[in-house]
Amino acid sequence: MNPVRVTVWNEYIHEVEMPRIAEIYPQGIHGCIRDFLQAAGHPVQTATLAQPQHGLTDEVLDATDVLIWWGHAAHDRVADEVVERVWRRVVAGMGLIVLHSGHASKIFRKVCGTPTGYLRWREAGEQEILWVIEPSHPIARGIDKNIIIPNEEMYGERFNIPAPDELVFLGWFEGGEVFRSGCCFHRGRGRIFYFQPGHETFPIYHQPEIQQVIKNAVQWAAPQGDILPGTEEGNFTPNAPLMPLRDRGYEAVDEVHTKK
């Protein structure tokens, strides 16, 4: 396994305001994810909503190969200029992993180009069976035919996203709903993975199989070459105006340009 520089971004609101969630994640969801990724050998930093620029400065992103995003209660409080900064980094080659209710985040909406908050949901905890649809995909490495999550918030179709480039997991819930729970996208030079499990009131990120999926996703989403700022979508350096052919040593002969 190659070490990948990871930044874990988390709103860090629920853990501060709700003691029962702080009991599950005493260091925050970002702290839990940081710990198991560090144990796997990755250099990891964290960032939260309350920090200046939400902790996602140019310096932080320059030192990030893969950004993990968990948000829920404050999508609208994320500054548009920070979202744009992250987006430009993604299309230049940085990987992005969006978790659970990050489906409605500004950055994931920008990735998808749709109102991604549209889906069916039910908060009462129920069993989810996460079926592996593509067992040969690198994100499914080391995972059996399914992952059983004892309690999870139900997300159900229709999920208003474009068709994923690759669908790795399909979730089934006790109420009978299904959900595209593990979706891969490619934007510019960047790889994006959306992974549905992770409701804050359940210890889902402590589950070894879920940790394995996220570790696999970090390796898959890591840049395939150099991250190339300045070549991202919408930020191309314009070409210099062309010189007239005659000024470049050509002359017109019967509408065919020949070199002098």
C-alpha positions as MATLAB code, in Angstrom:
seq = 'MNPVRVTVWNEYIHEVEMPRIAEIYPQGIHGCIRDFLQAAGHPVQTATLAQPQHGLTDEVLDATDVLIWWGHAAHDRVADEVVERVWRRVVAGMGLIVLHSGHASKIFRKVCGTPTGYLRWREAGEQEILWVIEPSHPIARGIDKNIIIPNEEMYGERFNIPAPDELVFLGWFEGGEVFRSGCCFHRGRGRIFYFQPGHETFPIYHQPEIQQVIKNAVQWAAPQGDILPGTEEGNFTPNAPLMPLRDRGYEAVDEVHTKK';
ca = [
       0.000    0.000    0.000;
       1.281    3.426   -0.961;
       0.917    6.207    1.628;
      -1.633    8.795    0.488;
      -1.883   12.279    2.006;
      -5.443   12.543    3.310;
      -7.444   15.448    4.719;
     -10.641   14.517    6.570;
     -13.200   17.328    6.598;
     -16.110   17.238    9.042;
     -18.672   19.835   10.081;
     -18.037   18.778   13.702;
     -21.391   20.092   14.897;
     -23.309   17.021   16.088;
     -20.450   15.768   18.253;
     -20.188   19.157   19.967;
     -23.910   19.758   20.477;
     -25.185   16.228   21.218;
     -23.598   14.261   24.083;
     -24.905   10.900   22.830;
     -23.041   11.414   19.547;
     -19.924   12.581   21.377;
     -19.994    9.255   23.223;
     -19.806    7.409   19.908;
     -17.187    9.750   18.416;
     -15.344   11.446   21.302;
     -12.794   12.916   18.869;
     -15.401   13.631   16.224;
     -16.179   11.611   13.127;
     -13.082   13.138   11.540;
     -10.968   11.934   14.469;
     -12.268    8.380   14.112;
     -11.528    8.283   10.380;
      -8.143    9.925   10.907;
      -7.137    7.269   13.444;
      -7.847    4.212   11.301;
      -6.272    5.794    8.220;
      -3.164    6.719   10.195;
      -3.019    3.148   11.494;
      -3.019    2.048    7.844;
       0.072    4.186    7.201;
      -1.408    7.324    5.655;
      -0.399   10.860    6.686;
      -3.711   12.457    7.757;
      -4.768   15.969    8.705;
      -8.264   17.139    9.673;
     -10.314   20.262    9.011;
     -13.665   21.481   10.329;
     -16.326   24.024    9.488;
     -15.465   26.479   12.280;
     -11.850   26.961   11.215;
     -10.867   29.945    9.063;
     -11.689   29.050    5.443;
     -13.187   25.867    6.967;
      -9.638   24.588    7.320;
      -9.341   24.164    3.551;
      -6.760   26.757    2.619;
      -4.621   26.532   -0.498;
      -1.773   25.305    1.694;
      -3.887   22.471    3.122;
      -5.216   21.406   -0.268;
      -1.729   21.570   -1.791;
      -0.738   18.959    0.797;
      -3.774   16.745    0.095;
      -4.003   13.816   -2.303;
      -7.491   12.721   -1.188;
     -10.121   14.813    0.611;
     -12.804   13.027    2.667;
     -15.997   15.042    3.251;
     -18.661   14.517    5.959;
     -21.401   17.127    6.293;
     -25.038   17.246    7.337;
     -26.420   20.185    9.320;
     -24.624   23.143    7.743;
     -24.228   22.608    4.023;
     -25.391   26.183    3.429;
     -22.716   27.567    5.769;
     -19.865   26.298    3.604;
     -18.474   29.280    1.706;
     -18.838   29.169   -2.063;
     -15.229   30.262   -2.564;
     -14.026   27.267   -0.548;
     -16.206   24.931   -2.604;
     -14.765   26.418   -5.782;
     -11.238   25.986   -4.434;
     -11.909   22.310   -3.663;
     -13.568   21.776   -7.047;
     -10.629   23.196   -8.958;
      -8.308   20.957   -7.001;
     -10.473   17.895   -7.744;
     -10.570   18.413  -11.511;
      -6.814   19.007  -11.389;
      -6.363   15.513   -9.918;
      -7.144   15.424   -6.179;
      -9.388   12.563   -5.076;
     -12.663   13.234   -3.250;
     -14.609   10.827   -1.013;
     -18.067   12.054    0.039;
     -19.686   10.270    2.976;
     -23.325    9.751    3.986;
     -25.280   13.029    4.199;
     -22.489   14.764    2.336;
     -24.670   13.772   -0.629;
     -26.379   17.181   -0.216;
     -23.166   19.174    0.145;
     -22.300   21.972   -2.229;
     -19.217   20.156   -3.465;
     -21.114   16.956   -4.318;
     -23.869   18.939   -6.030;
     -21.154   20.575   -8.123;
     -19.669   17.178   -8.968;
     -23.062   15.811  -10.029;
     -24.622   18.922  -11.551;
     -27.980   17.967  -10.004;
     -29.951   18.696   -6.788;
     -28.463   15.673   -5.019;
     -30.534   16.179   -1.855;
     -33.538   14.496   -3.483;
     -33.946   10.948   -2.114;
     -36.193    8.945    0.189;
     -35.071    8.737    3.809;
     -36.180    7.420    7.176;
     -34.141    8.209   10.274;
     -35.214    5.330   12.525;
     -32.356    2.837   12.691;
     -32.796   -0.362   10.700;
     -30.560   -3.012    9.233;
     -28.869   -2.307    5.946;
     -27.329   -4.959    3.737;
     -24.704   -3.393    1.527;
     -24.357   -5.649   -1.510;
     -21.139   -5.742   -3.523;
     -22.096   -5.127   -7.156;
     -18.574   -5.066   -8.608;
     -16.443   -7.542   -6.611;
     -13.417   -6.949   -8.857;
     -13.410   -3.184   -8.204;
     -10.449   -1.983   -6.083;
     -12.833   -0.325   -3.596;
     -14.397   -3.742   -2.876;
     -11.047   -5.413   -2.158;
     -11.222   -7.649    0.917;
     -15.004   -7.349    1.201;
     -17.277  -10.411    1.122;
     -20.466  -10.532   -0.950;
     -22.086   -8.015    1.395;
     -21.653   -5.894    4.504;
     -24.350   -6.041    7.174;
     -24.848   -2.784    9.078;
     -27.008   -3.436   12.177;
     -28.479    0.084   12.385;
     -28.464    2.823    9.786;
     -30.601    5.698    8.570;
     -32.540    4.613    5.495;
     -31.691    6.249    2.185;
     -33.829    5.092   -0.750;
     -34.178    5.675   -4.467;
     -34.791    7.776   -6.397;
     -31.417    9.352   -5.677;
     -31.109   12.385   -7.940;
     -27.592   11.848   -9.272;
     -26.286   11.206  -12.786;
     -25.569    7.591  -13.620;
     -22.322    6.687  -11.826;
     -19.332    5.773  -13.935;
     -19.060    2.686  -11.719;
     -21.527    1.342   -9.138;
     -19.680   -0.661   -6.487;
     -22.315   -1.101   -3.745;
     -26.113   -1.304   -3.651;
     -27.818   -0.887   -0.288;
     -30.996   -2.726    0.781;
     -32.991   -1.717    3.863;
     -35.513   -3.545    6.031;
     -38.355   -1.453    4.654;
     -37.578   -2.805    1.188;
     -35.921    0.304   -0.244;
     -32.717    0.109   -2.261;
     -30.045    2.758   -2.783;
     -26.959    3.291   -4.933;
     -24.664    3.309   -1.918;
     -21.214    3.238   -3.496;
     -20.819    5.385   -6.616;
     -17.702    6.336   -8.573;
     -17.383    9.413  -10.770;
     -14.562   10.943  -12.806;
     -14.322   14.695  -13.237;
     -11.363   16.121  -15.113;
      -8.304   14.357  -13.685;
     -10.031   13.637  -10.363;
     -11.713   10.514   -9.022;
     -14.757   10.840   -6.744;
     -16.407    8.156   -4.585;
     -19.732    8.612   -2.803;
     -20.290    6.148    0.083;
     -23.694    6.201    1.781;
     -23.198    4.552    5.234;
     -22.336    6.779    8.201;
     -25.293    8.239   10.109;
     -23.898   10.065   13.120;
     -26.079    8.362   15.755;
     -24.665    4.891   15.014;
     -21.050    3.651   15.368;
     -20.759    2.839   11.678;
     -17.234    4.197   11.184;
     -16.038    1.869   13.931;
     -17.142   -1.143   11.862;
     -14.086   -2.901   10.346;
     -15.697   -3.559    6.951;
     -16.688    0.096    6.585;
     -13.165    1.135    7.498;
     -11.829   -1.270    4.865;
     -14.021    0.290    2.171;
     -12.804    3.792    3.057;
      -9.167    2.653    3.092;
      -9.682    1.043   -0.315;
     -11.367    4.200   -1.606;
      -8.415    6.331   -0.507;
      -6.080    4.186   -2.585;
      -8.444    4.232   -5.589;
      -9.083    7.991   -5.462;
      -5.417    8.928   -5.067;
      -4.029   10.971   -7.993;
      -2.936    8.870  -10.952;
      -0.192   11.377  -11.781;
       0.771   14.862  -10.764;
      -1.988   17.197   -9.629;
      -1.837   19.969  -12.212;
      -3.270   23.246  -10.903;
      -4.088   25.690  -13.663;
      -5.307   23.014  -16.080;
      -8.618   22.471  -14.334;
     -11.964   22.999  -16.002;
     -12.784   26.643  -16.558;
      -9.292   27.829  -15.731;
      -7.291   27.195  -18.882;
      -4.588   29.663  -19.778;
      -5.762   31.166  -23.069;
      -3.604   30.656  -26.123;
      -1.760   33.666  -27.480;
      -3.428   35.170  -30.570;
      -2.223   33.651  -33.815;
       0.004   35.789  -36.012;
      -1.184   36.242  -39.593;
       0.349   33.595  -41.843;
       2.128   36.224  -43.926;
       3.851   37.540  -40.789;
       5.078   34.002  -40.053;
       6.874   33.638  -43.390;
       4.079   32.291  -45.609;
       2.606   33.740  -48.780;
      -0.706   32.898  -50.432;
      -0.569   31.141  -53.810;
      -3.951   30.210  -55.249;
      -5.384   29.953  -51.726;
      -2.709   27.430  -50.759;
      -0.187   28.603  -48.167;
       3.402   27.756  -48.991;
       6.574   28.502  -47.097;
       8.779   31.224  -48.632;
];
